[in-house]
Amino acid sequence: MSTISVDPVPGRSDEMVVNMGPQHPATHGVLRVVIGLEGERITRAVPHIGYLHRNHEKIEEARTYFQVVPYTDRMDYVSGTQNELPVVLAVEDLLGVEVPQRAKQIRTIFFELFRIASHLVWMGTAMLDLGAITPFLYTFWDREIILGIVERTAGARMLPNYYTFGGVRRDVHPEFFKDVADFLDHMQRRMPDYEHLVLENPIVHARTKGVGVLSKERAIARGVTGPVLRASGVAYDVRKAFPYDAYPDVEFEVPTSSDGDTYARFWVRFQEIYQACKIIRQLLEQTPKTGPYKGKVSPRLKISGERYRAVENSRGELGVYVVGDGSDRPYRIKHRGAAFTNLQVIPDLFIGAKFSDAIAILSSLDPVFGEIDR
Amino acid sequence: MSLLSEVWQAVKALGTGMATVHKRVYEDAPTEFYPYVQPDLPAVSVQSLALVENEDGSERCIVCLQCERACPAQVITIERHRNPEGKGFLIDRFDIDLVNCMYCAACVEACPVSSIVTIQDFEMSTYDLHTLKADIDFLHEQSRRSRRWYSPKFGVEIRTDDGKIVKAPPEMQPGGLAELLKPAEEEVDQ
């Protein structure tokens, strides 16, 4: 990894090198960006990661497939069950398990609930970075409702360990569907407030419009996915391109914006909350109240073969590459993190921007360091 | 943009923000008053682990080592010896390192006799981490103190006031028992 030396470049004695992070409150965890400053302008930016490294991939090689699933929870800790799905899908493919339709629908409801929860966390923390405290309190209030719904069914709030090979671990709570419907009604009342506080806020306009423009070509070249890519005008969504679980049965749009600036990334995430609510509403009508929730899977499963499966989580394409050598433990597991790949655009967006804009740009990338450092 | 319209924009934005905040002032507080009001946790909530004994005080655990094998964090240590009088095994040692436990409840799922269960006692904070290296007495004490616990095989069980262990009524059971309760539900529908 290249580093910036603390000494200024010869002939450029006006450049100042500062560390942003790893304890900076606006770095969403433990990101350290070494920034070269010329007055207010950023001339160089090198992100340093690895402060939260926990060696997931190597640990998972020494665990059975059932034991891998709770570990994946710990990657992107604000979007819970979304991390479990790629591993579960890959192993189901290799085993050829028949998953009941109801289990797929329950999985998709949880998946979209966590998308809303994750975007609510993003909205609160992004506004906190821009200096607004009130939206943070309101979004965590609403996220609390989602976590409560998840806890009643899955037994844990943030790291539920709920998906399993062939379906879900246990049937949903009897009042689950009513709870979710109530939450969607609640969200419908809340969204106009968030629009007022965030999207229509003139301060947000002034801080984000035209700031950190990521062109379509640059976004594709850097391999970014998710809302960051869609804000640059590419309508790529794993849910549409490679549908999984219950997504083929529901109708939804992929919101895109052609601006590519920080405001566009804010706007796309907002529209995704609306689309997630729409998907959950359709699934609530489709899902039978009772029925099977788990297919038949041998507890001593052995896998040979390899498979790549990806899902569209709140930050982009979360993939996993599983290689099985015929034993009950994976030979190799490679996680493809969305937030990790999205972080690659930091030098593109930071260089030439003002220092206070860098905070706004970073918050619009929505990094989560559990997943980046893994 | 003229100065006047800029001022008007700012005033309008302030007004919108104040109105939005004002709406919420009269709503109920979402916060919990925890030390004074105990939170009502759902019965499936995984807060801690316990080892249940039978009503007569005998061990429910059959020392089959399934939980030790299922544990992803590998925090369960069990030692056993053959029962000299009769079948089965007896426990020499049953330790759970609750510091490194990730509370995924894989052990609870693996247990064939619902001996190891999840309980809702979350008040485990301590100044000394070594007090959380639970041995068998600690785990028994956890279950004796709790009135309600959950395991996927037996569902929610309750300890009554006179020390009996009974299965909770269907309305207290989580969705995991929907399979078992299905015949009863169908009758109600008809």
Interface residues (C-beta under 8 A of the other chain):
Chain A: R63 F66 Q67 V68 P70 Y71 D73 R74 T134 Y138 W141 E144 E151 R152 T153 A154 G155 A156 L159 N161 R169 R170 D171 V172 H173 P174 F176 D193 H196 L197 E200 N201 P202 I203 T290 Y293
Chain B: Q9 A10 A13 T16 G17 A19 T20 V21 K23 R24 P30 L41 P42 V44 S45 V46 A70 C71 P72 M102 Y103 C104 A105 A106 E109 T118 Y150 P152 P174 G175 G176 L177 A178 E179 K182 E185
